[in-house]
Amino acid sequence: MISLTLEYLFFVFVAACGIIQLSVLYGGLKGLLFFRSSILTIIVSLIAILISYGLFFGWDNRMDEYIMHTGLEGAQQLYFSTLGILLAVLFTISLSSILNRHAAFTKLTSDEDEEGIEKLRHRTYFQIIKRSFMSRQREK
């Protein structure tokens, strides 16, 4: 049962990472992308989504042997899917900030005209946090 829950968590995490990457590509949030190439992002994301679902539901007769007889209860599914998605968001923020730490996106002059999530179009999450702390220190 423990291996089933860990597998479920892992596959939700991988699928969520793929879905997040497709979403930020569509939204133009370059600061959250792992790859600069749109084609590569689409290919890797679709492979991650399809493989995670395919392996979880199609590997080793899991549907017949484990899920239908002893599977995860509804509360467990909610808990582990939420945890997997949260981990995928944290992973995306961290990895994209590390990979793109020296990236120069199209606009790097001022953040005054951008609010909230729109700042991720031109900066990574860690860059935004750093600039936020720096501007607060200048105000003091």
NUNUDREN-178386 format. One line per 2 residues: their letters; for each residue x, y, z of N, C-alpha, C. Coordinates in steps of 0.02 Angstrom, whole numbers, plus 50000, padded with zeros to 5 digits. Layout:
REM NUNUDREN-178386
a	X:Y:Z:X:Y:Z:X:Y:Z | ...
END
This chain:
REM NUNUDREN-178386
mi	50041:49940:50000:50000:50000:50000:50043:50063:50000 | 50099:50062:50037:50142:50121:50039:50173:50133:49971
sl	50193:50081:49936:50222:50091:49870:50171:50120:49821 | 50108:50101:49828:50055:50128:49785:50046:50202:49797
tl	50047:50223:49861:50038:50294:49876:50098:50335:49852 | 50158:50308:49860:50217:50344:49835:50218:50348:49759
ey	50197:50295:49726:50193:50296:49654:50141:50346:49631 | 50084:50347:49665:50031:50395:49648:50057:50467:49657
lf	50091:50480:49712:50119:50546:49725:50169:50565:49670 | 50213:50519:49653:50264:50532:49602:50232:50546:49534
fv	50184:50506:49514:50154:50516:49449:50111:50579:49445 | 50078:50598:49500:50042:50661:49502:50092:50719:49496
fv	50148:50713:49531:50201:50764:49528:50227:50773:49457 | 50243:50719:49423:50270:50722:49355:50218:50751:49307
aa	50157:50727:49312:50104:50753:49268:50090:50827:49281 | 50090:50846:49344:50078:50917:49362:50135:50961:49336
cg	50196:50937:49339:50252:50976:49310:50242:50987:49236 | 50221:50935:49201:50208:50942:49129:50151:50990:49115
ii	50098:50986:49153:50041:51031:49143:50059:51103:49160 | 50098:51113:49213:50120:51181:49230:50163:51210:49175
ql	50208:51171:49147:50251:51196:49094:50211:51215:49032 | 50161:51175:49014:50118:51193:48957:50078:51256:48972
sv	50056:51263:49033:50016:51322:49052:50057:51386:49051 | 50118:51383:49079:50159:51444:49080:50184:51461:49009
ly	50193:51411:48967:50211:51425:48898:50154:51461:48863 | 50093:51436:48872:50034:51467:48842:50024:51538:48869
gg	50036:51548:48934:50028:51613:48965:50085:51662:48953 | 50139:51638:48925:50196:51681:48910:50238:51699:48971
lk	50234:51659:49023:50272:51672:49085:50342:51641:49078 | 50386:51675:49043:50452:51648:49027:50494:51634:49089
gl	50480:51668:49144:50518:51659:49205:50506:51592:49238 | 50455:51555:49217:50441:51489:49247:50456:51431:49200
lf	50481:51445:49141:50495:51391:49093:50562:51358:49108 | 50565:51292:49097:50627:51255:49103:50670:51263:49041
fr	50639:51267:48983:50674:51270:48919:50655:51333:48882 | 50702:51361:48845:50687:51421:48806:50648:51405:48742
ss	50656:51345:48718:50622:51324:48656:50551:51303:48670 | 50504:51332:48633:50433:51315:48641:50420:51242:48621
il	50450:51222:48567:50441:51154:48542:50466:51103:48593 | 50525:51116:48621:50553:51070:48670:50509:51067:48733
ti	50483:51125:48753:50438:51126:48811:50376:51085:48799 | 50346:51092:48740:50286:51054:48723:50301:50980:48722
iv	50355:50960:48689:50372:50889:48683:50385:50858:48752 | 50428:50890:48792:50445:50863:48858:50383:50861:48903
sl	50342:50912:48900:50282:50914:48942:50233:50859:48923 | 50220:50851:48859:50174:50798:48837:50201:50728:48854
ia	50266:50719:48846:50296:50655:48863:50288:50642:48938 | 50301:50692:48980:50294:50684:49053:50222:50666:49072
il	50174:50700:49042:50103:50687:49058:50083:50617:49035 | 50098:50601:48973:50077:50536:48946:50112:50477:48980
is	50176:50484:48993:50212:50430:49025:50189:50420:49096 | 50177:50474:49132:50155:50466:49202:50087:50432:49206
yg	50041:50453:49165:49975:50419:49166:49980:50348:49140 | 50018:50340:49086:50025:50273:49057:50057:50223:49105
lf	50110:50244:49138:50144:50199:49184:50102:50185:49246 | 50068:50235:49271:50029:50223:49332:49970:50177:49319
fg	49934:50189:49265:49873:50150:49253:49885:50088:49209 | 49939:50086:49172:49949:50031:49126:50003:49982:49145
wd	50044:49998:49193:50101:49957:49211:50081:49901:49259 | 50101:49840:49244:50097:49784:49292:50026:49769:49317
nr	49977:49775:49275:49907:49760:49294:49886:49795:49358 | 49909:49854:49368:49895:49891:49429:49821:49903:49439
md	49784:49916:49386:49712:49929:49392:49676:49868:49422 | 49691:49809:49398:49657:49749:49421:49680:49727:49490
ey	49745:49728:49501:49773:49699:49563:49770:49746:49623 | 49786:49808:49613:49794:49853:49671:49738:49903:49678
im	49725:49940:49625:49680:49997:49630:49608:49974:49642 | 49585:49924:49607:49515:49902:49614:49504:49866:49681
ht	49553:49834:49709:49544:49795:49770:49563:49834:49833 | 49622:49863:49833:49646:49896:49894:49662:49969:49884
gl	49643:49997:49829:49665:50063:49808:49662:50118:49859 | 49681:50177:49838:49681:50234:49882:49610:50258:49895
eg	49595:50275:49956:49530:50302:49973:49526:50374:49948 | 49467:50401:49946:49457:50468:49920:49497:50521:49957
aq	49498:50517:50023:49536:50566:50062:49611:50560:50048 | 49635:50499:50039:49706:50489:50023:49722:50517:49953
ql	49677:50506:49906:49688:50533:49839:49690:50609:49840 | 49645:50639:49879:49645:50712:49885:49710:50736:49916
yf	49731:50705:49970:49792:50725:50005:49853:50718:49960 | 49862:50660:49929:49922:50648:49889:49921:50686:49823
st	49864:50697:49793:49863:50737:49732:49877:50810:49748 | 49850:50836:49803:49865:50905:49823:49939:50912:49840
lg	49966:50864:49876:50037:50866:49893:50081:50863:49830 | 50063:50820:49783:50101:50814:49721:50099:50878:49680
il	50041:50911:49678:50036:50973:49641:50075:51029:49675 | 50070:51032:49741:50108:51082:49779:50184:51072:49769
la	50207:51010:49773:50277:50996:49761:50298:51014:49689 | 50253:51003:49641:50268:51021:49571:50274:51096:49563
vl	50232:51134:49597:50237:51207:49594:50302:51231:49625 | 50319:51205:49683:50382:51225:49716:50442:51205:49674
ft	50440:51146:49645:50494:51121:49602:50501:51166:49540 | 50445:51185:49510:50445:51228:49451:50475:51296:49467
is	50454:51325:49523:50480:51390:49543:50556:51386:49554 | 50577:51335:49591:50648:51328:49607:50691:51313:49546
ls	50672:51261:49508:50714:51241:49451:50716:51295:49397 | 50659:51326:49383:50659:51378:49331:50700:51438:49353
si	50699:51454:49417:50740:51510:49442:50814:51493:49439 | 50831:51431:49452:50901:51411:49448:50925:51408:49375
ln	50885:51378:49332:50905:51371:49262:50909:51438:49226 | 50865:51485:49245:50861:51549:49210:50890:51607:49250
rh	50933:51592:49298:50958:51645:49342:50998:51698:49304 | 51029:51680:49249:51067:51729:49210:51032:51747:49144
aa	50971:51725:49137:50935:51736:49074:50915:51809:49069 | 50922:51836:49010:50899:51904:48996:50837:51899:48951
ft	50780:51910:48981:50718:51909:48942:50710:51977:48909 | 50658:51986:48872:50651:52045:48829:50652:52110:48867
kl	50624:52114:48926:50618:52177:48962:50646:52170:49032 | 50699:52205:49047:50729:52200:49114:50739:52269:49146
ts	50701:52319:49124:50713:52386:49150:50674:52402:49213 | 50608:52398:49210:50569:52421:49267:50510:52374:49279
de	50492:52366:49343:50435:52325:49360:50373:52367:49376 | 50377:52432:49368:50323:52476:49390:50259:52464:49352
de	50262:52445:49289:50202:52436:49250:50174:52365:49254 | 50207:52321:49290:50185:52252:49296:50163:52238:49368
eg	50110:52201:49375:50085:52183:49441:50077:52108:49446 | 50089:52081:49504:50076:52010:49518:50112:51962:49474
ie	50074:51914:49449:50103:51859:49409:50131:51883:49343 | 50110:51941:49319:50136:51968:49256:50211:51981:49259
kl	50239:51990:49318:50311:52000:49324:50350:51939:49301 | 50318:51880:49303:50352:51818:49282:50361:51814:49206
rh	50333:51861:49171:50345:51863:49098:50417:51882:49082 | 50449:51919:49127:50515:51946:49112:50568:51929:49164
rt	50549:51897:49219:50596:51880:49272:50578:51813:49302 | 50627:51783:49336:50613:51722:49373:50585:51740:49441
yf	50558:51691:49474:50528:51703:49540:50580:51728:49590 | 50638:51697:49591:50691:51718:49637:50715:51789:49621
qi	50719:51808:49558:50738:51876:49540:50687:51926:49565 | 50623:51909:49561:50570:51953:49585:50575:51962:49661
ik	50586:51907:49697:50592:51911:49769:50653:51953:49788 | 50709:51943:49754:50770:51981:49768:50759:52055:49756
rs	50727:52073:49700:50713:52143:49686:50665:52174:49737 | 50618:52134:49760:50571:52158:49810:50606:52175:49875
fm	50651:52132:49897:50690:52147:49958:50736:52206:49949 | 50767:52211:49890:50812:52267:49877:50774:52334:49877
sr	50715:52335:49848:50676:52397:49847:50651:52416:49916 | 50636:52368:49958:50615:52383:50026:50673:52411:50067
qr	50734:52386:50054:50792:52412:50090:50808:52483:50069 | 50797:52499:50005:50808:52567:49981:50758:52616:50012
ek	50697:52593:50025:50645:52637:50053:50660:52655:50126 | 50699:52614:50161:50712:52628:50232:50760:52682:50244
END
